[in-house]
Amino acid sequence: MIDLRSDTVTKPTKAMRQAAFEAKVGDDVYNEDPSILELEELAATMLGKEAAMFVPTGTQGNQIAVLTHCNPGEEIILEADSHIYFYEGATISAFAGVQPRPLAGKRGQLDPHLVEASIREDDIHQPETSLICLENTHNRAGGAVVPLENMKDVYHIAQKNGIPVHLDGARLFNASIASGINVKDFAKYTDTVQFCLSKGLGAPVGSIIAGPQSFIKKARKWRKRLGGGMRQAGMMAAPGIVALKTMVDRLTDDHSNAELLAKGLEEVGGLSIENTVETNIVLVNTEGIGMSADEFLDILKEMDILAVSFGPNTVRFVTHFDVSEDEIRQVLAKLKYRFS
Ligand SMILES: Cc1ncc(COP(=O)(O)O)c(C=O)c1O
């Protein structure tokens, strides 16, 4: 199978397995796991934030951020196609008790004027706006890089109004590699940030949330409340250290493979590409071949290729290090033969 469903399907490298095997461990609930402490310090330094915390998943990292920033009855502004709004099971409402204020964005970007106009007034009838969430790269916008300028504009509006900003940077390192902008520079325009070790960076488990020391102190309590206080989890953190030290620069290969895939798919009669491919995600429209996304996925499966549905006529392919350039060429050859 050539598995292009997500960059989460990668298997840990030999170096990661070795690091897990040899990891120094302790009880992380007592803050005594040396590998976790090392990972948290490394991540905070890379992001230019005071402190960081290891969490099991990106979803938990985002939810801890919302729970830490907000109180029940408040409102958060976020992009209408963002992961937090679209794919996290309404946890912001179920657990944090906040009301979402989704704003339609363009290629993952929030319109700063619309953000400003959506901030609630000091009025007894209205909820308080207590958080603005951004996403970079933006998954449903096809791995689009949200430009630094856009983040800066939104951040200045947030600051002017005393509202914190959280960045879902599950694929922030992809944004950095594609734009040539250091993650630290993106992180300057957000108070807190979550990024995933287990996507393109290839670690088997885990995410980081980072921000001010006082925020992380509060966030540690929320992680414990959610059952995310792990014990000798240094075995899971050690591959994360390998990921941060050795797997960032190679994201460029995933991006060039995505470009190769998109160009080739466009040559398959009837298929069209919906997104401007900037990172490792390609969105393909199947209307021109007279098939639904699910029908096209079935054909792919018969050819030992896996992708996922992203809408009635949209299929998402994600490149990653477990699929080589050669395998991308095989995918294209098979599809060209089938649809010629
Ligand atoms: C943008 C974004 N945020 C958050 C997540 C959640 O990460 P996890 O699967 O580790 O919960 C994902 C996962 O695909 C994502 O794409």
Ligand as a Chemical Component Dictionary entry (heavy atoms), coordinates in Angstrom:
data_LIG
# 
_chem_comp.id                   LIG 
_chem_comp.type                 NON-POLYMER 
_chem_comp.pdbx_formal_charge   0 
_chem_comp.three_letter_code    LIG 
# 
loop_
_chem_comp_atom.comp_id 
_chem_comp_atom.atom_id 
_chem_comp_atom.alt_atom_id 
_chem_comp_atom.type_symbol 
_chem_comp_atom.charge 
_chem_comp_atom.model_Cartn_x 
_chem_comp_atom.model_Cartn_y 
_chem_comp_atom.model_Cartn_z 
_chem_comp_atom.pdbx_ordinal 
LIG C1 C1 C 0 -4.306 21.409 12.120 1  
LIG C2 C2 C 0 -4.419 20.272 13.086 2  
LIG N1 N1 N 0 -4.539 20.538 14.386 3  
LIG C3 C3 C 0 -4.631 19.567 15.300 4  
LIG C4 C4 C 0 -4.600 18.244 14.926 5  
LIG C5 C5 C 0 -4.783 17.194 15.980 6  
LIG O1 O1 O 0 -3.685 16.396 16.212 7  
LIG P1 P1 P 0 -3.847 14.955 16.886 8  
LIG O2 O2 O 0 -4.263 14.026 15.793 9  
LIG O3 O3 O 0 -2.481 14.653 17.419 10 
LIG O4 O4 O 0 -4.876 15.050 17.943 11 
LIG C6 C6 C 0 -4.488 17.908 13.578 12 
LIG C7 C7 C 0 -4.465 16.505 13.163 13 
LIG O5 O5 O 0 -4.532 16.174 12.000 14 
LIG C8 C8 C 0 -4.396 18.960 12.622 15 
LIG O6 O6 O 0 -4.304 18.716 11.317 16 
# 
loop_
_chem_comp_bond.comp_id 
_chem_comp_bond.atom_id_1 
_chem_comp_bond.atom_id_2 
_chem_comp_bond.value_order 
_chem_comp_bond.pdbx_ordinal 
LIG C1 C2 SING 1  
LIG C2 N1 SING 2  
LIG C2 C8 DOUB 3  
LIG N1 C3 DOUB 4  
LIG C3 C4 SING 5  
LIG C4 C5 SING 6  
LIG C4 C6 DOUB 7  
LIG C5 O1 SING 8  
LIG O1 P1 SING 9  
LIG P1 O2 DOUB 10 
LIG P1 O3 SING 11 
LIG P1 O4 SING 12 
LIG C6 C7 SING 13 
LIG C6 C8 SING 14 
LIG C7 O5 DOUB 15 
LIG C8 O6 SING 16 
# 
